[in-house]
Amino acid sequence: MLPNILLSALWTLVAVLLPLVQSLHALQVGSPERRLWLFYWQCFVAAFWISHWLGWLIRLPFYVLGFIFVDIYEEAQLALVFWLVFPRSLGIRTLQDQLSSRLGKAFGGVASLA
């Protein structure tokens, strides 16, 4: 379990600053990565609101796990965001591809908007 000050600094670096730099680079170059980073920021806002309203439900399994082992909720969030934005894994692309293919099957041509 990491100290809260370290978790806050890592969260800011990984979830905000790294995607911000990559978004600005994609905008300056004019690459097709602009859509990917726009999708990231949309997911970031959606995850913020979901965690605001349903955070208690998301935290519940980690709360139970905290009784048995150790509370790793913040570390799990950090690991997920790191997977999403780290240039080698770029999980946000996988998420975008999966979401667009599933929306394409469900709604026909609406997935091209995602």
Phi, psi and chi 1 to 4 in degrees:
 res  aa     phi    psi   chi1   chi2   chi3   chi4
   1 MET       -  120.8 -169.8  162.2  148.4      -
   2 LEU   -82.9  152.2  -64.3  172.8      -      -
   3 PRO   -64.5  149.7  -14.9   22.9      -      -
   4 ASN   -61.2  -35.8  -77.6  -19.9      -      -
   5 ILE   -65.9  -37.6 -170.2   76.1      -      -
   6 LEU   -70.9  -40.6 -176.7   59.4      -      -
   7 LEU   -62.2  -41.4  -82.4  171.4      -      -
   8 SER   -64.4  -42.9  -62.4      -      -      -
   9 ALA   -65.7  -44.0      -      -      -      -
  10 LEU   -65.8  -39.6  -76.3  173.0      -      -
  11 TRP   -61.3  -45.6  175.6  -99.4      -      -
  12 THR   -62.9  -42.7  -56.9      -      -      -
  13 LEU   -65.7  -48.5  179.3   70.5      -      -
  14 VAL   -80.0  -40.8  172.9      -      -      -
  15 ALA   -88.6  -22.8      -      -      -      -
  16 VAL  -118.8  -55.8  177.6      -      -      -
  17 LEU   -70.0  -45.9  -66.9  178.2      -      -
  18 LEU   -62.3  -47.5 -178.8   62.1      -      -
  19 PRO   -65.3  -32.0  -21.6   30.7      -      -
  20 LEU   -64.6  -44.0 -178.2   65.1      -      -
  21 VAL   -64.0  -43.6  168.2      -      -      -
  22 GLN   -67.9  -35.2  -68.9  177.1  -19.4      -
  23 SER   -66.8  -45.6  -60.8      -      -      -
  24 LEU   -63.9  -37.8  -70.1  174.8      -      -
  25 HIS   -64.3  -43.5  176.5   67.6      -      -
  26 ALA   -64.5  -35.5      -      -      -      -
  27 LEU   -70.1  -40.1  -74.7  172.3      -      -
  28 GLN   -67.3  -42.2  -76.2  179.5  -15.2      -
  29 VAL   -76.5  -28.6  174.2      -      -      -
  30 GLY    78.9   30.9      -      -      -      -
  31 SER   -81.0  163.3   71.3      -      -      -
  32 PRO   -68.7   -5.3   10.0  -14.6      -      -
  33 GLU   -67.5  -11.8  -63.4  -71.9  -46.8      -
  34 ARG   -57.4  -41.2  -66.4  177.7  -62.9 -177.3
  35 ARG   -65.3  -36.8  -68.6 -176.4   65.2  174.6
  36 LEU   -63.7  -44.8  179.3   70.5      -      -
  37 TRP   -76.2  -28.1  -68.2  109.6      -      -
  38 LEU   -64.3  -41.2  177.1   62.9      -      -
  39 PHE   -61.9  -39.9  179.5   71.4      -      -
  40 TYR   -60.0  -47.1  171.5   78.6      -      -
  41 TRP   -67.5  -33.0  -69.1  112.4      -      -
  42 GLN   -65.9  -41.8  -69.8  170.3  -17.2      -
  43 CYS   -66.6  -36.4  -71.7      -      -      -
  44 PHE   -60.5  -46.7 -176.3   83.7      -      -
  45 VAL   -67.4  -41.9  170.2      -      -      -
  46 ALA   -62.9  -42.1      -      -      -      -
  47 ALA   -66.5  -35.1      -      -      -      -
  48 PHE   -61.8  -46.9  174.1   77.8      -      -
  49 TRP   -70.2  -37.7  -79.7  107.1      -      -
  50 ILE   -64.6  -43.0  -71.3  170.6      -      -
  51 SER   -69.3  -27.4   69.0      -      -      -
  52 HIS   -69.0  -44.7  177.0   74.5      -      -
  53 TRP   -89.9  -32.5  -68.2  104.9      -      -
  54 LEU  -119.1   20.8  -61.9  174.9      -      -
  55 GLY   -60.0  -35.0      -      -      -      -
  56 TRP   -62.9  -35.6   60.5  -87.8      -      -
  57 LEU   -75.1  -37.6 -173.7   62.4      -      -
  58 ILE   -69.4  -36.0  -62.7  168.3      -      -
  59 ARG   -78.6  -17.2 -164.2  178.5 -112.9  -75.2
  60 LEU   -56.1  -50.1 -169.1   61.6      -      -
  61 PRO   -62.1  -34.4  -16.7   25.4      -      -
  62 PHE   -71.6  -31.1  -68.6   99.5      -      -
  63 TYR   -65.2  -43.3 -173.8   69.2      -      -
  64 VAL   -66.4  -41.2  171.2      -      -      -
  65 LEU   -63.7  -31.5 -172.4   64.7      -      -
  66 GLY   -65.7  -27.0      -      -      -      -
  67 PHE   -70.7  -34.6  -81.2  125.9      -      -
  68 ILE   -85.7  -50.9  -60.5  169.4      -      -
  69 PHE  -114.1  -94.5  -63.6  111.2      -      -
  70 VAL  -149.9  152.1   67.6      -      -      -
  71 ASP   -75.9  115.2 -174.5   22.0      -      -
  72 ILE  -122.8   25.5   57.9  167.7      -      -
  73 TYR   -60.8  -50.9  177.4   69.4      -      -
  74 GLU   -65.9  -37.1  -72.8   85.0    9.2      -
  75 GLU   -66.5  -36.6  -72.7   85.6   -7.1      -
  76 ALA   -67.0  -39.6      -      -      -      -
  77 GLN   -61.4  -45.1  -82.6 -174.3  -27.1      -
  78 LEU   -63.6  -40.9 -171.6   62.9      -      -
  79 ALA   -64.4  -40.3      -      -      -      -
  80 LEU   -63.9  -46.3  175.8   68.1      -      -
  81 VAL   -66.4  -37.9  171.2      -      -      -
  82 PHE   -60.9  -42.3 -171.6   76.3      -      -
  83 TRP   -63.6  -37.3  174.9   75.2      -      -
  84 LEU   -66.7  -39.4  -74.2  172.1      -      -
  85 VAL  -109.8  -12.7  -59.2      -      -      -
  86 PHE   -64.4  128.5 -170.4   63.3      -      -
  87 PRO   -57.7  -29.8  -24.8   32.9      -      -
  88 ARG   -73.9  -39.6 -171.6  164.2  -69.1 -163.4
  89 SER   -91.6  -42.9   64.3      -      -      -
  90 LEU    43.2   60.5 -149.1   57.2      -      -
  91 GLY   -62.9  -20.9      -      -      -      -
  92 ILE   -63.9  -31.6 -166.8   68.9      -      -
  93 ARG   -68.2  -41.3 -177.2  179.3  -41.7 -120.6
  94 THR   -62.3  -43.8  -54.9      -      -      -
  95 LEU   -62.1  -43.0 -178.4   65.5      -      -
  96 GLN   -64.4  -43.1 -175.5 -177.6   29.9      -
  97 ASP   -63.9  -44.6  -67.6  -18.4      -      -
  98 GLN   -64.2  -43.4  -71.6  -67.7  -36.5      -
  99 LEU   -66.1  -42.7 -172.1   62.7      -      -
 100 SER   -68.4  -35.6   66.0      -      -      -
 101 SER   -69.9  -39.0   70.2      -      -      -
 102 ARG   -70.5  -38.3  -69.1  175.5 -166.8  -97.3
 103 LEU   -68.4  -33.8  -76.5  177.1      -      -
 104 GLY   -63.6  -39.0      -      -      -      -
 105 LYS   -71.3  -37.2  -70.4  177.3 -174.8  173.6
 106 ALA   -79.2  -39.2      -      -      -      -
 107 PHE  -120.0    8.5  -62.8  111.0      -      -
 108 GLY    76.6 -117.1      -      -      -      -
 109 GLY   -87.2    3.7      -      -      -      -
 110 VAL   -69.4  -24.8  177.0      -      -      -
 111 ALA   -65.4  -21.1      -      -      -      -
 112 SER   -68.6  -15.9   63.1      -      -      -
 113 LEU   -80.1  -21.8  -61.1  175.2      -      -
 114 ALA   -74.5      -      -      -      -      -
